Amino acid sequence: MKELAAYRLQKRCDEDGVFVVEGPKMAAEALASGFTIRTVCATSEWKAEGGEWKEYYEVSEAELDRLSNMKTPNQVWMLVERPTNSSFIIHHSSLILALDRIQDPGNMGTMMRTADWYGIRHIVCSKDTVSCYNPKVVQASMGAVFRTKVDYIDLPQWLANCGMPVFGASLQGQPLPTIHYPLPTQKVLLIGNESRGISPEAMAQVTHPVLIPNIGGTAESLNASVAAGILIDRLWKNN
């Protein structure tokens, strides 16, 4: 238990190339994903409700609490190996999501979940974006972490060399209702930091700045994950 409890620290997970999955729904996603499951700790309740794995440690609720990063641990805790680039199969879509300096784990996980809903299987991120294997990101992704490849790269350089038009949220952009269709088949959507927006270096690579009109005229800004959802839906309409 002491050894496994060390995985509450992101640093330990990064060192060992693993991530933590918690709760019956996420456990079911992990078991169906084909990812390598290293360790499973679960309460008797998990098995009684249909949870099944070839080998696991049965633990009490108090022991589960020692392992968990959640306020209310839920039946099962798993240690899952991260896929390598060679083992992760990418199902290419016509829209790639690019994230610049996203810091909030909830936003990151929600954007992964939204991308998953629209069939976007590849996300590229600046190196200072929150890890997709952060426990809060994993939970907020609702299983998208098992279906979406996330790369951390020199984002401005990648945008400059990707060979695709780059749509980026900007206060000086073209209002969404005036965008003309059809759009290019292959394209990138760039979403910037929650408070600072897109960095100047990345913005220099944006070929199509776009604006979500503030129809109400009162709110200062949109949540980054909400803005991403609106833009993904709009850019997807011509596919």
C-alpha positions as CSV (number, residue, x, y, z in Angstrom):
1,M,0.0,0.0,0.0
2,K,2.8,2.4,0.8
3,E,4.4,1.7,-2.6
4,L,1.2,2.2,-4.5
5,A,0.3,5.3,-2.5
6,A,3.4,7.0,-4.0
7,Y,1.5,7.1,-7.3
8,R,-0.6,9.9,-5.9
9,L,2.3,12.1,-7.0
10,Q,2.4,13.0,-10.7
11,K,6.2,12.9,-10.6
12,R,6.2,9.2,-9.7
13,C,3.7,8.4,-12.4
14,D,5.8,10.3,-15.0
15,E,8.9,8.5,-13.9
16,D,7.3,5.0,-14.3
17,G,5.3,5.8,-17.5
18,V,1.9,5.1,-15.9
19,F,-1.3,6.9,-15.0
20,V,-4.0,6.4,-12.4
21,V,-7.6,5.5,-13.3
22,E,-10.4,5.6,-10.6
23,G,-14.0,4.6,-10.4
24,P,-16.1,1.8,-12.1
25,K,-16.9,3.7,-15.3
26,M,-13.3,4.7,-16.0
27,A,-12.1,1.2,-14.9
28,A,-14.5,-0.3,-17.5
29,E,-13.0,2.1,-20.2
30,A,-9.5,1.0,-19.2
31,L,-10.3,-2.7,-19.4
32,A,-11.9,-2.3,-22.8
33,S,-9.1,-0.1,-24.2
34,G,-6.4,-2.7,-24.7
35,F,-4.0,-0.6,-22.6
36,T,-1.8,-2.6,-20.3
37,I,-3.2,-2.7,-16.8
38,R,-0.4,-3.0,-14.2
39,T,-2.2,-3.0,-10.9
40,V,-5.9,-3.1,-9.8
41,C,-7.1,-2.4,-6.2
42,A,-10.8,-2.7,-5.6
43,T,-13.3,-3.2,-2.9
44,S,-15.6,-6.2,-2.7
45,E,-18.4,-3.9,-3.8
46,W,-16.7,-3.5,-7.2
47,K,-16.7,-7.3,-7.9
48,A,-20.2,-7.7,-6.5
49,E,-21.5,-5.1,-9.0
50,G,-19.8,-6.9,-12.0
51,G,-16.2,-5.6,-11.9
52,E,-13.9,-8.3,-13.2
53,W,-10.1,-8.6,-13.8
54,K,-7.9,-11.6,-13.8
55,E,-5.9,-10.5,-10.8
56,Y,-6.5,-7.7,-8.3
57,Y,-6.0,-6.7,-4.7
58,E,-9.1,-6.6,-2.6
59,V,-8.9,-3.5,-0.3
60,S,-11.1,-1.8,2.2
61,E,-12.6,1.6,1.7
62,A,-10.0,3.1,4.1
63,E,-7.2,1.5,2.1
64,L,-8.7,2.8,-1.2
65,D,-8.7,6.3,0.4
66,R,-5.0,6.0,1.0
67,L,-4.4,5.5,-2.8
68,S,-6.9,7.9,-4.2
69,N,-6.6,11.5,-5.2
70,M,-10.4,11.8,-5.2
71,K,-12.4,13.4,-2.4
72,T,-14.7,10.4,-2.4
73,P,-12.9,7.2,-3.7
74,N,-15.2,5.0,-5.7
75,Q,-14.7,1.2,-5.5
76,V,-11.7,0.7,-7.8
77,W,-8.2,2.2,-8.4
78,M,-6.0,1.2,-11.3
79,L,-2.4,1.8,-12.5
80,V,-2.3,1.8,-16.3
81,E,0.7,1.9,-18.5
82,R,0.9,4.9,-20.9
83,P,1.0,3.9,-24.6
84,T,4.1,4.5,-26.6
85,N,3.9,6.4,-29.9
86,S,4.4,3.1,-31.8
87,S,1.6,1.4,-29.9
88,F,-1.0,4.1,-30.1
89,I,-3.2,3.7,-33.2
90,I,-4.3,7.1,-34.6
91,H,-7.6,7.2,-36.5
92,H,-7.0,10.4,-38.5
93,S,-9.8,12.9,-38.7
94,S,-10.0,16.0,-40.8
95,L,-9.7,18.3,-37.8
96,I,-6.7,18.4,-35.4
97,L,-7.1,20.2,-32.0
98,A,-4.0,22.3,-30.9
99,L,-3.8,23.5,-27.3
100,D,-1.5,26.4,-26.3
101,R,-0.6,26.7,-22.6
102,I,-3.8,25.2,-21.2
103,Q,-3.4,24.9,-17.5
104,D,-6.6,23.9,-15.9
105,P,-7.0,20.0,-15.7
106,G,-10.8,20.2,-15.9
107,N,-10.6,22.3,-19.1
108,M,-8.0,19.9,-20.6
109,G,-10.1,16.8,-19.8
110,T,-13.3,18.4,-21.1
111,M,-11.7,19.4,-24.4
112,M,-10.4,15.8,-24.8
113,R,-13.9,14.6,-24.1
114,T,-15.4,17.0,-26.7
115,A,-12.8,16.0,-29.3
116,D,-13.6,12.4,-28.7
117,W,-17.3,13.1,-29.3
118,Y,-16.5,14.6,-32.6
119,G,-14.1,11.9,-33.6
120,I,-11.0,14.0,-33.3
121,R,-8.2,11.5,-32.4
122,H,-5.1,13.7,-32.4
123,I,-4.4,16.6,-30.1
124,V,-1.1,18.6,-30.2
125,C,-0.1,20.7,-27.2
126,S,2.6,23.2,-26.3
127,K,5.1,21.7,-23.9
128,D,3.7,23.8,-21.0
129,T,0.2,22.5,-21.3
130,V,-1.1,20.4,-18.4
131,S,-0.4,16.7,-18.8
132,C,-3.2,14.6,-20.3
133,Y,-2.3,12.0,-17.6
134,N,-2.9,14.3,-14.7
135,P,-5.5,12.5,-12.5
136,K,-8.0,15.3,-12.8
137,V,-7.6,15.4,-16.6
138,V,-8.1,11.6,-16.8
139,Q,-11.3,11.8,-14.8
140,A,-12.7,14.8,-16.8
141,S,-11.9,13.1,-20.1
142,M,-14.5,10.4,-19.4
143,G,-12.5,7.8,-21.3
144,A,-11.2,10.0,-24.1
145,V,-7.7,9.5,-22.8
146,F,-7.9,5.9,-24.1
147,R,-8.9,7.0,-27.6
148,T,-7.0,10.2,-28.2
149,K,-3.3,10.6,-28.9
150,V,-1.9,13.7,-27.3
151,D,1.6,15.0,-28.3
152,Y,3.6,17.7,-26.5
153,I,5.7,19.6,-29.0
154,D,7.2,22.9,-30.0
155,L,3.8,24.1,-31.0
156,P,4.6,27.3,-33.1
157,Q,7.1,25.2,-35.1
158,W,4.6,22.4,-35.7
159,L,1.9,24.9,-36.8
160,A,4.4,26.5,-39.2
161,N,5.2,23.2,-40.8
162,C,1.9,21.3,-40.6
163,G,0.8,22.4,-44.1
164,M,-2.8,23.0,-43.0
165,P,-4.8,26.1,-42.5
166,V,-4.9,27.1,-38.8
167,F,-8.1,28.4,-37.2
168,G,-7.4,30.3,-34.0
169,A,-9.7,32.0,-31.5
170,S,-9.0,35.8,-31.6
171,L,-10.8,38.9,-30.5
172,Q,-9.8,40.3,-33.9
173,G,-11.0,37.3,-35.8
174,Q,-13.8,36.8,-38.3
175,P,-17.2,36.3,-36.6
176,L,-18.3,32.7,-36.7
177,P,-21.7,33.4,-38.4
178,T,-19.9,35.0,-41.4
179,I,-17.6,32.0,-42.1
180,H,-18.1,30.7,-45.6
181,Y,-18.4,27.0,-46.4
182,P,-17.1,24.6,-47.5
183,L,-13.9,24.9,-45.4
184,P,-10.6,23.1,-46.3
185,T,-10.9,19.4,-45.6
186,Q,-7.8,19.2,-43.4
187,K,-7.4,21.9,-40.8
188,V,-6.2,22.8,-37.3
189,L,-8.1,24.5,-34.5
190,L,-5.9,26.4,-32.0
191,I,-7.2,27.2,-28.5
192,G,-5.1,29.4,-26.2
193,N,-4.5,29.8,-22.5
194,E,-7.5,30.4,-20.2
195,S,-6.5,33.9,-19.2
196,R,-3.8,34.9,-21.7
197,G,-5.1,33.5,-24.9
198,I,-2.9,32.2,-27.7
199,S,0.8,33.1,-27.4
200,P,2.2,35.6,-29.9
201,E,4.5,32.9,-31.3
202,A,1.6,30.6,-32.0
203,M,-0.8,33.4,-33.1
204,A,1.8,34.3,-35.8
205,Q,1.0,30.9,-37.4
206,V,-2.8,31.4,-37.4
207,T,-4.1,31.7,-41.0
208,H,-7.8,32.0,-40.1
209,P,-8.5,34.0,-36.9
210,V,-12.1,33.5,-35.8
211,L,-14.3,35.2,-33.2
212,I,-17.3,33.9,-31.2
213,P,-19.6,36.9,-31.1
214,N,-20.4,38.2,-27.6
215,I,-24.2,38.4,-28.3
216,G,-25.1,39.1,-24.7
217,G,-22.5,41.8,-24.4
218,T,-22.0,41.4,-20.7
219,A,-19.7,38.4,-19.9
220,E,-16.0,39.2,-20.2
221,S,-15.0,35.9,-21.8
222,L,-16.0,32.2,-22.4
223,N,-14.5,29.3,-20.6
224,A,-11.7,27.8,-22.8
225,S,-13.4,24.3,-23.0
226,V,-16.8,25.9,-23.9
227,A,-15.2,28.0,-26.6
228,A,-13.4,24.9,-28.0
229,G,-16.7,23.1,-28.1
230,I,-18.4,25.9,-30.0
231,L,-15.6,26.2,-32.5
232,I,-15.2,22.5,-33.1
233,D,-18.9,22.2,-33.8
234,R,-18.8,25.1,-36.2
235,L,-15.7,23.9,-38.1
236,W,-17.1,20.4,-38.3
237,K,-20.3,21.3,-40.0
238,N,-18.8,21.1,-43.5
239,N,-17.4,17.5,-43.0
